[in-house]
Amino acid sequence: MSPDGRWVAFVSTRDGPHDVYRMRTDGSGLVQLTRGLDVWSQRSWSPDGRRLLVFGSATGLMEVYVMRADGADLTRLTGGREGER
């Protein structure tokens, strides 16, 4: 749940691989935030609620990504080298 209690981010396979979705706590406003990232279940909100940290394997290796809470500006933080954990 976001720090302000308004949003929930979750992982689902409803459209293929494990992707991150966001919706209001009342169940409205469902938005798919990632596409084909194969996100693992871990995700975390930044303290101000403006960003999400997610763990995925689009490259076949565990990667760490950060993005805005609306799904924009997805940025890979790790280098995609084998052995990074």
C-alpha positions in Angstrom: 0.0 0.0 0.0 1.2 3.5 -0.8 2.3 5.6 2.2 -0.8 7.8 1.9 -3.0 4.7 1.9 -4.7 5.5 -1.4 -3.0 3.0 -3.8 -2.1 -0.7 -3.8 0.6 -2.1 -6.1 0.5 -5.8 -6.8 1.9 -8.4 -9.2 -0.4 -10.3 -11.5 -0.2 -12.6 -14.6 -3.5 -11.5 -16.0 -1.9 -10.3 -19.2 1.0 -12.7 -19.5 4.2 -12.5 -17.5 4.3 -11.2 -13.9 3.7 -7.5 -14.2 3.1 -4.7 -11.7 -0.4 -3.2 -11.5 -1.7 -0.3 -9.4 -5.2 0.5 -8.2 -7.0 2.5 -5.6 -7.7 0.8 -2.4 -11.5 0.8 -3.3 -10.6 -1.4 -6.3 -11.1 1.3 -9.0 -8.5 2.8 -11.3 -6.6 -0.4 -12.3 -3.5 0.4 -14.3 -0.8 -1.9 -15.6 2.5 -0.3 -14.8 5.0 -2.8 -16.4 4.9 -4.9 -19.6 6.9 -8.1 -20.0 9.2 -7.3 -17.1 8.5 -10.6 -15.3 8.4 -9.0 -11.9 9.0 -11.0 -8.8 6.7 -10.4 -6.0 8.8 -7.8 -4.2 8.0 -4.2 -4.8 8.2 -1.3 -2.5 6.9 2.3 -2.4 9.3 5.2 -1.8 8.5 7.0 1.5 6.9 9.9 -0.4 4.8 7.5 -2.6 6.0 8.9 -5.9 8.2 5.9 -6.9 8.1 2.1 -6.9 11.1 -0.1 -6.6 10.6 -3.5 -8.3 12.6 -6.6 -8.9 12.4 -8.3 -12.3 14.1 -10.5 -14.8 13.5 -9.1 -18.3 17.1 -9.9 -19.1 16.9 -13.4 -17.6 18.9 -12.2 -14.6 17.6 -10.6 -11.4 17.4 -6.8 -11.9 16.3 -3.9 -9.8 14.2 -1.2 -11.4 12.7 2.1 -10.2 9.8 3.9 -11.8 7.3 6.6 -11.0 4.2 5.4 -9.3 2.2 6.0 -12.5 4.6 3.6 -14.4 6.5 6.2 -16.2 10.3 6.5 -16.3 11.1 2.8 -15.7 14.9 2.8 -15.0 17.1 -0.3 -14.5 19.4 0.3 -11.5 21.6 -2.9 -11.9 23.9 -3.8 -14.7 22.5 -7.1 -15.8 25.6 -9.1 -15.1 25.5 -12.7 -13.9 26.2 -13.0 -10.2 24.7 -9.6 -9.2 22.3 -10.2 -6.4 
